Amino acid sequence: MSETTDKNKVHYDLKNVFVALLTVDESGTVTFGTPKRMPGAIGMDLSAQGDTVKLRADGIDYYKNTSNSGYSGNLTMAMVPDWFREEFLGQTLSTTDKVLVENAVTDQPKAFALLYEFDGDAKARRHVLYNCLANRPNVAGENKDSQREADTEELALDCSALPDGRVKASTTAGTPESVYNAWTTKVWMGDTVA
């Protein structure tokens, strides 16, 4: 492709959402489980979190800096899968009756990497948010005058930094095909960042 046609100008359509269990041991070593596809992603709205710090001195903004506190927002799904509720929200599946139980005392959510992509006018761009925690979705539903329009569910997400400071990574037009094609098979922890 030429220089003018191989880069995205717009993006649309969230798809190929995967999650991978995040484990950080006592020494700060980060490992991820194998990514698992989470079907039914409808949309995502995450706001950047952080502050701008200014120090006024000598009648000017003498020092300015920003902090990166990750992202916070919602992932809208057609329906949150039962396996996600069990593995990542900490809910329990009863042994005999196979009933999924939410328990305010024992449920312990688990951190995960969120892998996803947006279609682009040149090529789908792939992303990973390294350290996400989800809150259980609200319960909602309504009658819609004999229509078959489906209700949706939203997961509230809080995505923060790994111990080494990494929050997010994204493919670019220059990403090698081997890295791009393997994006959802293993969480990319990468080469040396310049």
Salt bridges, closest charged atoms under 4 A:
GLU3 OE2 - LYS7 NZ 2.60
ASP61 OD2 - LYS54 NZ 3.90
ASP61 OD1 - ARG56 NH1 3.14
GLU87 OE2 - LYS36 NZ 3.01
GLU102 OE2 - ARG136 NH1 3.05
GLU117 OE2 - LYS15 NZ 3.85
GLU117 OE1 - ARG126 NE 2.76
ASP119 OD1 - LYS15 NZ 2.71
ASP151 OD1 - LYS144 NZ 2.84
GLU153 OE1 - ARG85 NH2 3.19
ASP164 OD2 - ARG166 NH2 2.79
GLU177 OE2 - LYS123 NZ 2.58
